Amino acid sequence: MPIPLAAAGDGAWYLHVDGASHHFHRRDLNERNWGVGLGYEFNPNDRWVWSAEGDYFKDSFDDPSGYVGGGLRWRTRHVDFGLLGFVMYRQTAQETIGSHVFPGVLPFVEFGTRRLRLRTVYIPAVTGKDDEALTLQLLIGF
């Protein structure tokens, strides 16, 4: 069954400003994950919203990282719940999983309005070197 998407002119663009994370168990990891990205919502006025996005940032090990992917969120008045599927580049992943590039799916929650939102993403610990974390992104609509 095809997924109906609005015409490109009906969508909404967002600038992502990446900036912080909180690791649950390790204090030796970088929690200032500065970066920038861009996102596009195909059908921003619907209850279920499809999006595409990409970000480039400094990861928990102070290395450059980035991802491209797509998301599906359930939109309520001021809180959105969603999943983000992606392909990520991470320099340290070669040591732990044997490749710099890997796929993933992560849950997120967004708070705010259509023009300004705060997103928090839960990242589970995948290897013994990682730690579970929450990240914060500011999304600015334009």
N, C-alpha and C positions, 0 to 999 in steps of 0.2 A: 504494500500500500504506500503510495508516494506521500511525502510529508509536504503539506501545503505551506509555502512561504510567501510572505508579502513581496511585492516588487521592491527592488533595491532602493527606490526613492522613498519608500514608506518606513525604512528602518531608522535606527538611531546609533550614532557613533559615541564611543567612550574612550577617554584617555585614562590609562591605568597608571597610578603612581604607587609603586611598591616601596615598602619602607620598614616593616617590622615583623618580627616573629617572636614567639615564646616557645622555648623547648622545655618539656616537662621534667626531664631528669638530668640533662647535661648542661652545665654552665659554661663550658669551654667553647661552645659553638657561637658563630656570628648571629646576632639577633637584629642587626641593622642591614636588612636585605634591600638596599636601594636599587631601584630599577624603574623601567618605564615600559608601557605596552599600549596596545590599541585593541579595542573590541567593537564589534558590530552586532546589534540585535536586529534580526530579520523581521520580527513581528512584535514590536515593543508594547503594543496596546492589547495584546491577548493575555489570557490567564497563564497559558503555557508558552514560554518564550524561548526560541532557538537563537543561539549566538555563535559567532566565530571570534577568536581572539589569539593574540600572541604577546608574550612579554620577554624582556631581557633584564636580568637582575643579578645581584651578587648573592650566592647561596650561603648555606649555613657553614660551609668550609672556606668562605671568602673567595670562592672561585666564580667566574662568570658562568651563568646558566641561562637557559631560555626554553620556551615551549611555544608550540602552536597547537590549537585544538578547537573544540566546540563544546558548547554547553546547552543544557536544558534546565530551565528554572520554572518553578511554580510561583507565580507572582501574587502576592496579597497587597494590601494597601501600602504598608511600609516595611514589610519583611518578605524577602524572597528566599526560597530553599531550592538548591539545585545540585547538579552533578556536572563536573567538567572532565571531559575526556581529552587526552592530549598525547603528544609525542614530545618528550623533553630531551634536551642536551644537558648533560651534567658531567663535568670533567672527572670528578671522583668516582663516578659510576663504573668506570672501566675496572677499577680495583675490586669492587664488590660484586658486580653482576656480569662483568666481562664485556661491556659495551658502554660507550659514551651516550648512546641514544636508546631510549626505552619508552614504552607506552604506559599510560596510567589513567585511572579514573579517581577523582577526589570529590568529596562532598563540600558544599559551601553554604553559607548564610550571608545575605546582604541586608543592610539596614539603611533606610534613607528614602530619598525621593528619586524621581527620574533624572534629575539634574546632578545630584550629588549623593553618592552611596559609599558605605564602608562595607567591604567584603572580608569575611574571615573564612579561611580554608583550613580544614583539618588534614594533617599529613601524618599517617601512621609510620612507625619505625619499620623499615623493610629489612634492613640488615643490622648486624651487631654494631656497625659504625654509626648508624643513624639514631635519631631520637624522635619520638612523636612530637609534633609541634602544631601550633596555630599560627597562621600568617595573616597579615593585614594588608589590604590594598584599598586605596581611595580611587573611586571611579567617578570621573567628571564628564558629564554629558555635554556634547557640543553639536 
